[in-house]
């Protein structure tokens, strides 16, 4: 369900730029930022970059996932 929300012009223009670069709609970009922000606030012990990458990975789905192999065991 969509709800109209007022945001500052500068935030809108910033979202517009990032949305184009990341192949999202403007509203999708703002939603993504909100999800990252909420997850970061809910998990203050985790770096924001890690939270962002985790949300992106979860959105990609399991079909692109590869099993984790520790660095010392990769060429063994």
Order of alpha helices (4+ residues) and beta strands (2+ residues): alpha-alpha-alpha
